[in-house]
Amino acid sequence: MTDLHRGLGQAEGRIVALERNITEINDSLKMQGDRLGNIERMLAETKGGWKVLAAAGSIGAGLMALVIKLFPFIPIGR
């Protein structure tokens, strides 16, 4: 009976350790999922920001090109 009790005690200890490890793994996966969600949200915000920045740059470049093209026709100091 002593060997049986010792074996059961060892098995119980291993089961408790496995349960603890599974709980830690689940917590870690949940934290990683939260981090991934934050990263996805930031990328979505950045994606929209780049579009606005590209549009503003294009409009500014177009207006500057127009000013440079029309500059010779502006009578300044003549």
PDB file with SEQRES, HELIX, SHEET and CRYST1 records, atoms N, CA, C and O in Angstrom:
SEQRES   1 A   78  MET THR ASP LEU HIS ARG GLY LEU GLY GLN ALA GLU GLY          
SEQRES   2 A   78  ARG ILE VAL ALA LEU GLU ARG ASN ILE THR GLU ILE ASN          
SEQRES   3 A   78  ASP SER LEU LYS MET GLN GLY ASP ARG LEU GLY ASN ILE          
SEQRES   4 A   78  GLU ARG MET LEU ALA GLU THR LYS GLY GLY TRP LYS VAL          
SEQRES   5 A   78  LEU ALA ALA ALA GLY SER ILE GLY ALA GLY LEU MET ALA          
SEQRES   6 A   78  LEU VAL ILE LYS LEU PHE PRO PHE ILE PRO ILE GLY ARG          
HELIX    1 AA1 THR A    2  LEU A   70  1                                  69    
HELIX    2 AA2 PHE A   71  PHE A   73  5                                   3    
CRYST1    1.000    1.000    1.000  90.00  90.00  90.00 P 1           1          
ATOM      1  N   MET A   1       0.810  -1.199   0.000  1.00  0.00           N  
ATOM      2  CA  MET A   1       0.000   0.000   0.000  1.00  0.00           C  
ATOM      3  C   MET A   1       0.853   1.262   0.000  1.00  0.00           C  
ATOM      4  O   MET A   1       0.434   2.302  -0.510  1.00  0.00           O  
ATOM      5  N   THR A   2       2.010   1.171   0.555  1.00  0.00           N  
ATOM      6  CA  THR A   2       2.854   2.351   0.618  1.00  0.00           C  
ATOM      7  C   THR A   2       3.255   2.792  -0.778  1.00  0.00           C  
ATOM      8  O   THR A   2       3.246   3.987  -1.074  1.00  0.00           O  
ATOM      9  N   ASP A   3       3.604   1.857  -1.632  1.00  0.00           N  
ATOM     10  CA  ASP A   3       3.973   2.205  -3.002  1.00  0.00           C  
ATOM     11  C   ASP A   3       2.790   2.804  -3.750  1.00  0.00           C  
ATOM     12  O   ASP A   3       2.952   3.722  -4.554  1.00  0.00           O  
ATOM     13  N   LEU A   4       1.617   2.285  -3.484  1.00  0.00           N  
ATOM     14  CA  LEU A   4       0.407   2.802  -4.129  1.00  0.00           C  
ATOM     15  C   LEU A   4       0.146   4.242  -3.696  1.00  0.00           C  
ATOM     16  O   LEU A   4      -0.160   5.095  -4.529  1.00  0.00           O  
ATOM     17  N   HIS A   5       0.265   4.515  -2.395  1.00  0.00           N  
ATOM     18  CA  HIS A   5       0.046   5.870  -1.894  1.00  0.00           C  
ATOM     19  C   HIS A   5       1.114   6.827  -2.429  1.00  0.00           C  
ATOM     20  O   HIS A   5       0.813   7.971  -2.770  1.00  0.00           O  
ATOM     21  N   ARG A   6       2.337   6.364  -2.499  1.00  0.00           N  
ATOM     22  CA  ARG A   6       3.418   7.198  -3.020  1.00  0.00           C  
ATOM     23  C   ARG A   6       3.173   7.504  -4.498  1.00  0.00           C  
ATOM     24  O   ARG A   6       3.343   8.644  -4.930  1.00  0.00           O  
ATOM     25  N   GLY A   7       2.786   6.522  -5.252  1.00  0.00           N  
ATOM     26  CA  GLY A   7       2.495   6.706  -6.672  1.00  0.00           C  
ATOM     27  C   GLY A   7       1.333   7.659  -6.888  1.00  0.00           C  
ATOM     28  O   GLY A   7       1.374   8.505  -7.781  1.00  0.00           O  
ATOM     29  N   LEU A   8       0.293   7.521  -6.067  1.00  0.00           N  
ATOM     30  CA  LEU A   8      -0.858   8.427  -6.175  1.00  0.00           C  
ATOM     31  C   LEU A   8      -0.448   9.858  -5.810  1.00  0.00           C  
ATOM     32  O   LEU A   8      -0.893  10.815  -6.443  1.00  0.00           O  
ATOM     33  N   GLY A   9       0.395   9.997  -4.794  1.00  0.00           N  
ATOM     34  CA  GLY A   9       0.860  11.329  -4.398  1.00  0.00           C  
ATOM     35  C   GLY A   9       1.681  11.972  -5.501  1.00  0.00           C  
ATOM     36  O   GLY A   9       1.531  13.162  -5.777  1.00  0.00           O  
ATOM     37  N   GLN A  10       2.549  11.191  -6.133  1.00  0.00           N  
ATOM     38  CA  GLN A  10       3.341  11.730  -7.238  1.00  0.00           C  
ATOM     39  C   GLN A  10       2.459  12.115  -8.410  1.00  0.00           C  
ATOM     40  O   GLN A  10       2.653  13.163  -9.025  1.00  0.00           O  
ATOM     41  N   ALA A  11       1.493  11.269  -8.717  1.00  0.00           N  
ATOM     42  CA  ALA A  11       0.577  11.571  -9.824  1.00  0.00           C  
ATOM     43  C   ALA A  11      -0.232  12.836  -9.518  1.00  0.00           C  
ATOM     44  O   ALA A  11      -0.457  13.669 -10.397  1.00  0.00           O  
ATOM     45  N   GLU A  12      -0.662  12.965  -8.272  1.00  0.00           N  
ATOM     46  CA  GLU A  12      -1.429  14.158  -7.893  1.00  0.00           C  
ATOM     47  C   GLU A  12      -0.561  15.413  -8.007  1.00  0.00           C  
ATOM     48  O   GLU A  12      -1.026  16.457  -8.464  1.00  0.00           O  
ATOM     49  N   GLY A  13       0.681  15.305  -7.596  1.00  0.00           N  
ATOM     50  CA  GLY A  13       1.592  16.447  -7.717  1.00  0.00           C  
ATOM     51  C   GLY A  13       1.815  16.839  -9.169  1.00  0.00           C  
ATOM     52  O   GLY A  13       1.848  18.023  -9.503  1.00  0.00           O  
ATOM     53  N   ARG A  14       1.966  15.847 -10.023  1.00  0.00           N  
ATOM     54  CA  ARG A  14       2.149  16.139 -11.446  1.00  0.00           C  
ATOM     55  C   ARG A  14       0.902  16.779 -12.048  1.00  0.00           C  
ATOM     56  O   ARG A  14       1.000  17.688 -12.872  1.00  0.00           O  
ATOM     57  N   ILE A  15      -0.247  16.310 -11.643  1.00  0.00           N  
ATOM     58  CA  ILE A  15      -1.505  16.869 -12.163  1.00  0.00           C  
ATOM     59  C   ILE A  15      -1.657  18.322 -11.735  1.00  0.00           C  
ATOM     60  O   ILE A  15      -2.062  19.170 -12.530  1.00  0.00           O  
ATOM     61  N   VAL A  16      -1.332  18.608 -10.477  1.00  0.00           N  
ATOM     62  CA  VAL A  16      -1.417  19.992  -9.990  1.00  0.00           C  
ATOM     63  C   VAL A  16      -0.448  20.878 -10.770  1.00  0.00           C  
ATOM     64  O   VAL A  16      -0.806  21.991 -11.152  1.00  0.00           O  
ATOM     65  N   ALA A  17       0.770  20.402 -11.011  1.00  0.00           N  
ATOM     66  CA  ALA A  17       1.755  21.169 -11.769  1.00  0.00           C  
ATOM     67  C   ALA A  17       1.274  21.397 -13.198  1.00  0.00           C  
ATOM     68  O   ALA A  17       1.437  22.490 -13.740  1.00  0.00           O  
ATOM     69  N   LEU A  18       0.681  20.371 -13.813  1.00  0.00           N  
ATOM     70  CA  LEU A  18       0.159  20.521 -15.173  1.00  0.00           C  
ATOM     71  C   LEU A  18      -0.985  21.536 -15.220  1.00  0.00           C  
ATOM     72  O   LEU A  18      -1.062  22.348 -16.142  1.00  0.00           O  
ATOM     73  N   GLU A  19      -1.861  21.487 -14.236  1.00  0.00           N  
ATOM     74  CA  GLU A  19      -2.963  22.443 -14.186  1.00  0.00           C  
ATOM     75  C   GLU A  19      -2.429  23.863 -14.041  1.00  0.00           C  
ATOM     76  O   GLU A  19      -2.952  24.786 -14.666  1.00  0.00           O  
ATOM     77  N   ARG A  20      -1.403  24.048 -13.232  1.00  0.00           N  
ATOM     78  CA  ARG A  20      -0.794  25.363 -13.056  1.00  0.00           C  
ATOM     79  C   ARG A  20      -0.173  25.835 -14.371  1.00  0.00           C  
ATOM     80  O   ARG A  20      -0.321  26.996 -14.753  1.00  0.00           O  
ATOM     81  N   ASN A  21       0.517  24.933 -15.054  1.00  0.00           N  
ATOM     82  CA  ASN A  21       1.124  25.293 -16.337  1.00  0.00           C  
ATOM     83  C   ASN A  21       0.073  25.665 -17.375  1.00  0.00           C  
ATOM     84  O   ASN A  21       0.253  26.616 -18.136  1.00  0.00           O  
ATOM     85  N   ILE A  22      -1.016  24.920 -17.404  1.00  0.00           N  
ATOM     86  CA  ILE A  22      -2.094  25.213 -18.359  1.00  0.00           C  
ATOM     87  C   ILE A  22      -2.700  26.576 -18.060  1.00  0.00           C  
ATOM     88  O   ILE A  22      -3.011  27.327 -18.985  1.00  0.00           O  
ATOM     89  N   THR A  23      -2.874  26.907 -16.793  1.00  0.00           N  
ATOM     90  CA  THR A  23      -3.414  28.211 -16.416  1.00  0.00           C  
ATOM     91  C   THR A  23      -2.468  29.322 -16.848  1.00  0.00           C  
ATOM     92  O   THR A  23      -2.909  30.349 -17.364  1.00  0.00           O  
ATOM     93  N   GLU A  24      -1.164  29.121 -16.639  1.00  0.00           N  
ATOM     94  CA  GLU A  24      -0.181  30.126 -17.060  1.00  0.00           C  
ATOM     95  C   GLU A  24      -0.169  30.288 -18.576  1.00  0.00           C  
ATOM     96  O   GLU A  24      -0.058  31.407 -19.077  1.00  0.00           O  
ATOM     97  N   ILE A  25      -0.281  29.196 -19.302  1.00  0.00           N  
ATOM     98  CA  ILE A  25      -0.310  29.249 -20.763  1.00  0.00           C  
ATOM     99  C   ILE A  25      -1.550  29.991 -21.241  1.00  0.00           C  
ATOM    100  O   ILE A  25      -1.472  30.805 -22.161  1.00  0.00           O  
ATOM    101  N   ASN A  26      -2.686  29.715 -20.626  1.00  0.00           N  
ATOM    102  CA  ASN A  26      -3.927  30.406 -21.014  1.00  0.00           C  
ATOM    103  C   ASN A  26      -3.815  31.903 -20.749  1.00  0.00           C  
ATOM    104  O   ASN A  26      -4.242  32.710 -21.575  1.00  0.00           O  
ATOM    105  N   ASP A  27      -3.242  32.287 -19.599  1.00  0.00           N  
ATOM    106  CA  ASP A  27      -3.063  33.707 -19.298  1.00  0.00           C  
ATOM    107  C   ASP A  27      -2.127  34.362 -20.305  1.00  0.00           C  
ATOM    108  O   ASP A  27      -2.371  35.480 -20.758  1.00  0.00           O  
ATOM    109  N   SER A  28      -1.057  33.659 -20.649  1.00  0.00           N  
ATOM    110  CA  SER A  28      -0.094  34.185 -21.616  1.00  0.00           C  
ATOM    111  C   SER A  28      -0.750  34.367 -22.987  1.00  0.00           C  
ATOM    112  O   SER A  28      -0.533  35.380 -23.651  1.00  0.00           O  
ATOM    113  N   LEU A  29      -1.540  33.400 -23.404  1.00  0.00           N  
ATOM    114  CA  LEU A  29      -2.225  33.500 -24.698  1.00  0.00           C  
ATOM    115  C   LEU A  29      -3.219  34.650 -24.711  1.00  0.00           C  
ATOM    116  O   LEU A  29      -3.378  35.331 -25.724  1.00  0.00           O  
ATOM    117  N   LYS A  30      -3.886  34.863 -23.584  1.00  0.00           N  
ATOM    118  CA  LYS A  30      -4.840  35.970 -23.509  1.00  0.00           C  
ATOM    119  C   LYS A  30      -4.110  37.305 -23.614  1.00  0.00           C  
ATOM    120  O   LYS A  30      -4.571  38.207 -24.314  1.00  0.00           O  
ATOM    121  N   MET A  31      -2.970  37.440 -22.923  1.00  0.00           N  
ATOM    122  CA  MET A  31      -2.196  38.676 -23.008  1.00  0.00           C  
ATOM    123  C   MET A  31      -1.678  38.903 -24.423  1.00  0.00           C  
ATOM    124  O   MET A  31      -1.691  40.033 -24.911  1.00  0.00           O  
ATOM    125  N   GLN A  32      -1.222  37.845 -25.086  1.00  0.00           N  
ATOM    126  CA  GLN A  32      -0.738  37.975 -26.457  1.00  0.00           C  
ATOM    127  C   GLN A  32      -1.866  38.355 -27.403  1.00  0.00           C  
ATOM    128  O   GLN A  32      -1.662  39.132 -28.336  1.00  0.00           O  
ATOM    129  N   GLY A  33      -3.049  37.815 -27.169  1.00  0.00           N  
ATOM    130  CA  GLY A  33      -4.203  38.179 -27.986  1.00  0.00           C  
ATOM    131  C   GLY A  33      -4.563  39.645 -27.812  1.00  0.00           C  
ATOM    132  O   GLY A  33      -4.903  40.324 -28.781  1.00  0.00           O  
ATOM    133  N   ASP A  34      -4.490  40.139 -26.568  1.00  0.00           N  
ATOM    134  CA  ASP A  34      -4.763  41.555 -26.322  1.00  0.00           C  
ATOM    135  C   ASP A  34      -3.737  42.432 -27.014  1.00  0.00           C  
ATOM    136  O   ASP A  34      -4.085  43.446 -27.618  1.00  0.00           O  
ATOM    137  N   ARG A  35      -2.467  42.043 -26.928  1.00  0.00           N  
ATOM    138  CA  ARG A  35      -1.415  42.809 -27.591  1.00  0.00           C  
ATOM    139  C   ARG A  35      -1.617  42.816 -29.102  1.00  0.00           C  
ATOM    140  O   ARG A  35      -1.448  43.849 -29.750  1.00  0.00           O  
ATOM    141  N   LEU A  36      -1.975  41.671 -29.659  1.00  0.00           N  
ATOM    142  CA  LEU A  36      -2.208  41.588 -31.098  1.00  0.00           C  
ATOM    143  C   LEU A  36      -3.364  42.486 -31.511  1.00  0.00           C  
ATOM    144  O   LEU A  36      -3.306  43.138 -32.553  1.00  0.00           O  
ATOM    145  N   GLY A  37      -4.411  42.521 -30.696  1.00  0.00           N  
ATOM    146  CA  GLY A  37      -5.539  43.412 -30.976  1.00  0.00           C  
ATOM    147  C   GLY A  37      -5.116  44.867 -30.979  1.00  0.00           C  
ATOM    148  O   GLY A  37      -5.554  45.644 -31.827  1.00  0.00           O  
ATOM    149  N   ASN A  38      -4.255  45.244 -30.019  1.00  0.00           N  
ATOM    150  CA  ASN A  38      -3.754  46.623 -29.975  1.00  0.00           C  
ATOM    151  C   ASN A  38      -2.919  46.939 -31.201  1.00  0.00           C  
ATOM    152  O   ASN A  38      -3.031  48.028 -31.763  1.00  0.00           O  
ATOM    153  N   ILE A  39      -2.087  46.004 -31.620  1.00  0.00           N  
ATOM    154  CA  ILE A  39      -1.253  46.212 -32.803  1.00  0.00           C  
ATOM    155  C   ILE A  39      -2.123  46.365 -34.043  1.00  0.00           C  
ATOM    156  O   ILE A  39      -1.869  47.240 -34.871  1.00  0.00           O  
ATOM    157  N   GLU A  40      -3.143  45.531 -34.182  1.00  0.00           N  
ATOM    158  CA  GLU A  40      -4.034  45.625 -35.340  1.00  0.00           C  
ATOM    159  C   GLU A  40      -4.761  46.965 -35.361  1.00  0.00           C  
ATOM    160  O   GLU A  40      -4.937  47.558 -36.426  1.00  0.00           O  
ATOM    161  N   ARG A  41      -5.185  47.445 -34.195  1.00  0.00           N  
ATOM    162  CA  ARG A  41      -5.873  48.731 -34.124  1.00  0.00           C  
ATOM    163  C   ARG A  41      -4.931  49.869 -34.518  1.00  0.00           C  
ATOM    164  O   ARG A  41      -5.321  50.772 -35.258  1.00  0.00           O  
ATOM    165  N   MET A  42      -3.695  49.824 -34.024  1.00  0.00           N  
ATOM    166  CA  MET A  42      -2.728  50.863 -34.364  1.00  0.00           C  
ATOM    167  C   MET A  42      -2.399  50.849 -35.856  1.00  0.00           C  
ATOM    168  O   MET A  42      -2.250  51.908 -36.467  1.00  0.00           O  
ATOM    169  N   LEU A  43      -2.287  49.672 -36.438  1.00  0.00           N  
ATOM    170  CA  LEU A  43      -2.011  49.591 -37.874  1.00  0.00           C  
ATOM    171  C   LEU A  43      -3.168  50.144 -38.686  1.00  0.00           C  
ATOM    172  O   LEU A  43      -2.952  50.800 -39.704  1.00  0.00           O  
ATOM    173  N   ALA A  44      -4.387  49.889 -38.250  1.00  0.00           N  
ATOM    174  CA  ALA A  44      -5.556  50.419 -38.961  1.00  0.00           C  
ATOM    175  C   ALA A  44      -5.564  51.947 -38.896  1.00  0.00           C  
ATOM    176  O   ALA A  44      -5.882  52.609 -39.883  1.00  0.00           O  
ATOM    177  N   GLU A  45      -5.214  52.507 -37.727  1.00  0.00           N  
ATOM    178  CA  GLU A  45      -5.173  53.965 -37.596  1.00  0.00           C  
ATOM    179  C   GLU A  45      -4.054  54.547 -38.460  1.00  0.00           C  
ATOM    180  O   GLU A  45      -4.236  55.584 -39.098  1.00  0.00           O  
ATOM    181  N   THR A  46      -2.914  53.891 -38.479  1.00  0.00           N  
ATOM    182  CA  THR A  46      -1.782  54.366 -39.268  1.00  0.00           C  
ATOM    183  C   THR A  46      -2.104  54.319 -40.748  1.00  0.00           C  
ATOM    184  O   THR A  46      -1.716  55.210 -41.503  1.00  0.00           O  
ATOM    185  N   LYS A  47      -2.812  53.283 -41.164  1.00  0.00           N  
ATOM    186  CA  LYS A  47      -3.160  53.139 -42.571  1.00  0.00           C  
ATOM    187  C   LYS A  47      -3.979  54.339 -43.045  1.00  0.00           C  
ATOM    188  O   LYS A  47      -3.724  54.879 -44.122  1.00  0.00           O  
ATOM    189  N   GLY A  48      -4.945  54.753 -42.256  1.00  0.00           N  
ATOM    190  CA  GLY A  48      -5.755  55.916 -42.609  1.00  0.00           C  
ATOM    191  C   GLY A  48      -4.954  57.195 -42.579  1.00  0.00           C  
ATOM    192  O   GLY A  48      -5.169  58.077 -43.410  1.00  0.00           O  
ATOM    193  N   GLY A  49      -4.032  57.315 -41.637  1.00  0.00           N  
ATOM    194  CA  GLY A  49      -3.195  58.504 -41.534  1.00  0.00           C  
ATOM    195  C   GLY A  49      -2.298  58.671 -42.744  1.00  0.00           C  
ATOM    196  O   GLY A  49      -2.109  59.789 -43.224  1.00  0.00           O  
ATOM    197  N   TRP A  50      -1.744  57.583 -43.243  1.00  0.00           N  
ATOM    198  CA  TRP A  50      -0.886  57.653 -44.422  1.00  0.00           C  
ATOM    199  C   TRP A  50      -1.665  58.096 -45.650  1.00  0.00           C  
ATOM    200  O   TRP A  50      -1.138  58.810 -46.504  1.00  0.00           O  
ATOM    201  N   LYS A  51      -2.905  57.677 -45.735  1.00  0.00           N  
ATOM    202  CA  LYS A  51      -3.718  58.085 -46.883  1.00  0.00           C  
ATOM    203  C   LYS A  51      -3.965  59.590 -46.857  1.00  0.00           C  
ATOM    204  O   LYS A  51      -3.889  60.253 -47.892  1.00  0.00           O  
ATOM    205  N   VAL A  52      -4.258  60.121 -45.690  1.00  0.00           N  
ATOM    206  CA  VAL A  52      -4.484  61.566 -45.567  1.00  0.00           C  
ATOM    207  C   VAL A  52      -3.197  62.321 -45.877  1.00  0.00           C  
ATOM    208  O   VAL A  52      -3.218  63.326 -46.588  1.00  0.00           O  
ATOM    209  N   LEU A  53      -2.080  61.838 -45.347  1.00  0.00           N  
ATOM    210  CA  LEU A  53      -0.798  62.489 -45.592  1.00  0.00           C  
ATOM    211  C   LEU A  53      -0.443  62.462 -47.082  1.00  0.00           C  
ATOM    212  O   LEU A  53       0.038  63.462 -47.613  1.00  0.00           O  
ATOM    213  N   ALA A  54      -0.667  61.354 -47.751  1.00  0.00           N  
ATOM    214  CA  ALA A  54      -0.380  61.245 -49.181  1.00  0.00           C  
ATOM    215  C   ALA A  54      -1.284  62.180 -49.983  1.00  0.00           C  
ATOM    216  O   ALA A  54      -0.830  62.808 -50.939  1.00  0.00           O  
ATOM    217  N   ALA A  55      -2.541  62.275 -49.606  1.00  0.00           N  
ATOM    218  CA  ALA A  55      -3.464  63.161 -50.315  1.00  0.00           C  
ATOM    219  C   ALA A  55      -3.057  64.619 -50.132  1.00  0.00           C  
ATOM    220  O   ALA A  55      -3.069  65.391 -51.091  1.00  0.00           O  
ATOM    221  N   ALA A  56      -2.699  65.001 -48.913  1.00  0.00           N  
ATOM    222  CA  ALA A  56      -2.295  66.384 -48.655  1.00  0.00           C  
ATOM    223  C   ALA A  56      -1.013  66.712 -49.427  1.00  0.00           C  
ATOM    224  O   ALA A  56      -0.887  67.806 -49.976  1.00  0.00           O  
ATOM    225  N   GLY A  57      -0.074  65.786 -49.472  1.00  0.00           N  
ATOM    226  CA  GLY A  57       1.158  66.010 -50.222  1.00  0.00           C  
ATOM    227  C   GLY A  57       0.900  66.151 -51.709  1.00  0.00           C  
ATOM    228  O   GLY A  57       1.514  66.985 -52.375  1.00  0.00           O  
ATOM    229  N   SER A  58       0.007  65.349 -52.225  1.00  0.00           N  
ATOM    230  CA  SER A  58      -0.325  65.425 -53.656  1.00  0.00           C  
ATOM    231  C   SER A  58      -0.982  66.750 -53.999  1.00  0.00           C  
ATOM    232  O   SER A  58      -0.657  67.369 -55.012  1.00  0.00           O  
ATOM    233  N   ILE A  59      -1.894  67.178 -53.167  1.00  0.00           N  
ATOM    234  CA  ILE A  59      -2.581  68.454 -53.412  1.00  0.00           C  
ATOM    235  C   ILE A  59      -1.575  69.606 -53.324  1.00  0.00           C  
ATOM    236  O   ILE A  59      -1.577  70.509 -54.160  1.00  0.00           O  
ATOM    237  N   GLY A  60      -0.721  69.560 -52.305  1.00  0.00           N  
ATOM    238  CA  GLY A  60       0.290  70.613 -52.158  1.00  0.00           C  
ATOM    239  C   GLY A  60       1.244  70.656 -53.338  1.00  0.00           C  
ATOM    240  O   GLY A  60       1.580  71.737 -53.821  1.00  0.00           O  
ATOM    241  N   ALA A  61       1.680  69.507 -53.806  1.00  0.00           N  
ATOM    242  CA  ALA A  61       2.591  69.450 -54.950  1.00  0.00           C  
ATOM    243  C   ALA A  61       1.902  69.969 -56.209  1.00  0.00           C  
ATOM    244  O   ALA A  61       2.523  70.667 -57.011  1.00  0.00           O  
ATOM    245  N   GLY A  62       0.640  69.638 -56.386  1.00  0.00           N  
ATOM    246  CA  GLY A  62      -0.101  70.125 -57.550  1.00  0.00           C  
ATOM    247  C   GLY A  62      -0.255  71.635 -57.534  1.00  0.00           C  
ATOM    248  O   GLY A  62      -0.086  72.294 -58.560  1.00  0.00           O  
ATOM    249  N   LEU A  63      -0.579  72.185 -56.361  1.00  0.00           N  
ATOM    250  CA  LEU A  63      -0.720  73.642 -56.263  1.00  0.00           C  
ATOM    251  C   LEU A  63       0.622  74.337 -56.490  1.00  0.00           C  
ATOM    252  O   LEU A  63       0.680  75.371 -57.155  1.00  0.00           O  
ATOM    253  N   MET A  64       1.686  73.781 -55.949  1.00  0.00           N  
ATOM    254  CA  MET A  64       3.007  74.386 -56.152  1.00  0.00           C  
ATOM    255  C   MET A  64       3.410  74.328 -57.624  1.00  0.00           C  
ATOM    256  O   MET A  64       3.991  75.284 -58.137  1.00  0.00           O  
ATOM    257  N   ALA A  65       3.119  73.242 -58.301  1.00  0.00           N  
ATOM    258  CA  ALA A  65       3.419  73.143 -59.733  1.00  0.00           C  
ATOM    259  C   ALA A  65       2.641  74.196 -60.506  1.00  0.00           C  
ATOM    260  O   ALA A  65       3.174  74.788 -61.445  1.00  0.00           O  
ATOM    261  N   LEU A  66       1.393  74.440 -60.130  1.00  0.00           N  
ATOM    262  CA  LEU A  66       0.576  75.466 -60.785  1.00  0.00           C  
ATOM    263  C   LEU A  66       1.169  76.847 -60.567  1.00  0.00           C  
ATOM    264  O   LEU A  66       1.238  77.649 -61.499  1.00  0.00           O  
ATOM    265  N   VAL A  67       1.593  77.129 -59.357  1.00  0.00           N  
ATOM    266  CA  VAL A  67       2.201  78.433 -59.059  1.00  0.00           C  
ATOM    267  C   VAL A  67       3.486  78.615 -59.865  1.00  0.00           C  
ATOM    268  O   VAL A  67       3.720  79.693 -60.413  1.00  0.00           O  
ATOM    269  N   ILE A  68       4.315  77.589 -59.944  1.00  0.00           N  
ATOM    270  CA  ILE A  68       5.567  77.692 -60.697  1.00  0.00           C  
ATOM    271  C   ILE A  68       5.299  77.890 -62.184  1.00  0.00           C  
ATOM    272  O   ILE A  68       6.013  78.646 -62.843  1.00  0.00           O  
ATOM    273  N   LYS A  69       4.288  77.226 -62.718  1.00  0.00           N  
ATOM    274  CA  LYS A  69       3.941  77.383 -64.138  1.00  0.00           C  
ATOM    275  C   LYS A  69       3.431  78.793 -64.429  1.00  0.00           C  
ATOM    276  O   LYS A  69       3.731  79.355 -65.482  1.00  0.00           O  
ATOM    277  N   LEU A  70       2.655  79.372 -63.495  1.00  0.00           N  
ATOM    278  CA  LEU A  70       2.074  80.687 -63.711  1.00  0.00           C  
ATOM    279  C   LEU A  70       2.999  81.814 -63.302  1.00  0.00           C  
ATOM    280  O   LEU A  70       2.705  82.966 -63.623  1.00  0.00           O  
ATOM    281  N   PHE A  71       4.100  81.552 -62.610  1.00  0.00           N  
ATOM    282  CA  PHE A  71       4.994  82.565 -62.104  1.00  0.00           C  
ATOM    283  C   PHE A  71       5.550  83.512 -63.191  1.00  0.00           C  
ATOM    284  O   PHE A  71       5.618  84.720 -62.964  1.00  0.00           O  
ATOM    285  N   PRO A  72       5.941  82.995 -64.345  1.00  0.00           N  
ATOM    286  CA  PRO A  72       6.468  83.920 -65.389  1.00  0.00           C  
ATOM    287  C   PRO A  72       5.421  84.919 -65.880  1.00  0.00           C  
ATOM    288  O   PRO A  72       5.802  85.957 -66.420  1.00  0.00           O  
ATOM    289  N   PHE A  73       4.166  84.666 -65.724  1.00  0.00           N  
ATOM    290  CA  PHE A  73       3.107  85.540 -66.231  1.00  0.00           C  
ATOM    291  C   PHE A  73       2.656  86.572 -65.218  1.00  0.00           C  
ATOM    292  O   PHE A  73       1.827  87.424 -65.541  1.00  0.00           O  
ATOM    293  N   ILE A  74       3.176  86.521 -63.999  1.00  0.00           N  
ATOM    294  CA  ILE A  74       2.797  87.479 -62.963  1.00  0.00           C  
ATOM    295  C   ILE A  74       3.674  88.728 -63.082  1.00  0.00           C  
ATOM    296  O   ILE A  74       4.896  88.627 -62.984  1.00  0.00           O  
ATOM    297  N   PRO A  75       3.070  89.905 -63.290  1.00  0.00           N  
ATOM    298  CA  PRO A  75       3.879  91.116 -63.457  1.00  0.00           C  
ATOM    299  C   PRO A  75       4.352  91.658 -62.105  1.00  0.00           C  
ATOM    300  O   PRO A  75       3.626  92.389 -61.431  1.00  0.00           O  
ATOM    301  N   ILE A  76       5.560  91.295 -61.725  1.00  0.00           N  
ATOM    302  CA  ILE A  76       6.114  91.756 -60.456  1.00  0.00           C  
ATOM    303  C   ILE A  76       7.244  92.741 -60.782  1.00  0.00           C  
ATOM    304  O   ILE A  76       8.253  92.354 -61.371  1.00  0.00           O  
ATOM    305  N   GLY A  77       7.078  93.989 -60.406  1.00  0.00           N  
ATOM    306  CA  GLY A  77       8.113  95.010 -60.585  1.00  0.00           C  
ATOM    307  C   GLY A  77       8.370  95.405 -62.032  1.00  0.00           C  
ATOM    308  O   GLY A  77       9.462  95.890 -62.328  1.00  0.00           O  
ATOM    309  N   ARG A  78       7.444  95.228 -62.931  1.00  0.00           N  
ATOM    310  CA  ARG A  78       7.658  95.593 -64.340  1.00  0.00           C  
ATOM    311  C   ARG A  78       7.098  96.927 -64.631  1.00  0.00           C  
ATOM    312  O   ARG A  78       7.184  97.399 -65.765  1.00  0.00           O  
TER     313      ARG A  78                                                      
END                                                                             
